[in-house]
């Protein structure tokens, strides 16, 4: 509960929508990053839907040192490789939506289909 919930990251009208269970949690990196003003501001801007240069803010160059940015850059590597000169284009094209918006090391209490039925 010490990290900001992140129900979604990116533009809500992005053409690529990724559905996830929950944002992960890296005990070594995440608490420190969530205390930084750049992270707090990026999360607040995202949740308020304020325009950002990188709407999928974890692709911003100043987040490169975070574990979660590394994870997303690895996952999005094929799209990033297709647009090596324009990372902003990828950041404008992706929306990640989390079923459970709170960070955790592991999502294991319910199966995703059980949660969907409950909705």
N, C-alpha and C positions, 0 to 999 in steps of 0.2 A: 504494500500500500504506500510505500515511500516514493514510488515513481508515478508520474502522470499517466492516467489511463489514455489509451490511444485507440478509440473505436474505428478510426480510419486515418489514412495518410494519403494525401494527394487531392487532386481536383475531383469533385463529385461528378463532374461530367467527362472524366477522362475516358478515352476509348478502350483502354485495357483495364479490366477490373479483376483483381485477385482476391479470392475469399480465403481467409486464414482462420485458424481457431483462436489464437491469442498471440499478443506480442511476447516474445521470449524474455528471458532475464539472464543477464551475465553478471554474476556477483562481483567480478573484477572490474567491470567497466561501467555498467549502467547507472549505479547510484551516483558516481562522480559526474557522469555526463548530464544526468537529470538535475544536478545542482547548478550547472553552468547556465548563465543567462542566455546564451545563444540557443540552447535546447529549450529552455522555458519559453522564450519568445517564439521559436519555430512551432512548438506544440500549440501555444495559444493562438498564433496566427492561423494555423491549420484548422483548429477546432472552430474558430470564428469565421473561417472561410475567407480570411483576408488574402489578397493577392500576394504571392511570393515569387521571387525570381525562379526558385526551384520548388514547385508545389509539393512534389514528393521530396521533402526536405532532407531526408537521409542520403540523398545523392549530392547534396551540397559539398563542395570541396572542403569546407571547414569541419565536416563531420567524419572525414576519412579515418581518424584515429579511433572511432567508436566501434565496439563489437557489432552492434546492430547495423551500422552502415556497411561494415565488411560483409555481413550476412546478406544484406540486400544487394550489394554490388555483385556478389557471387551468384545470387539467384537471377539477377537481371543481366548477367554478363552477355548472353547472346544479343539482347537488344542494345546494350551499351556498345558492343562490338560493331553492330550495324550503324551506329551513330557516334563514332569516336570523337568527332569534332563538335558535337552538339549534345552534351549530356543534359542540357536544359530541356531538349526535346523529349528525351526519355522521361525526365522528371515531370513534364507536363502531360505525359501520355499514360501514366500509371496511377491507379487508385487501389490501395489495399484496404480491405474491410475486415475487421476482426469480429468473430462471433462473441468472444469474451474480451473486453478491452483492457483488462488489467494484466500487467506483466507477471509472468510466472515461469519457473524453470521448466515445468512440465504441465501439460494439459492432460488430465487423466481421469477426472471424476466421472464425466459422461462421455458417451460417444457422440460425435457430431450429429448423427441422425436422431438421437434421443433429444438433443437440445432443440433441433429444428421442429420436431413434433410438439414440444412444449410451447413453442412460440405461438 
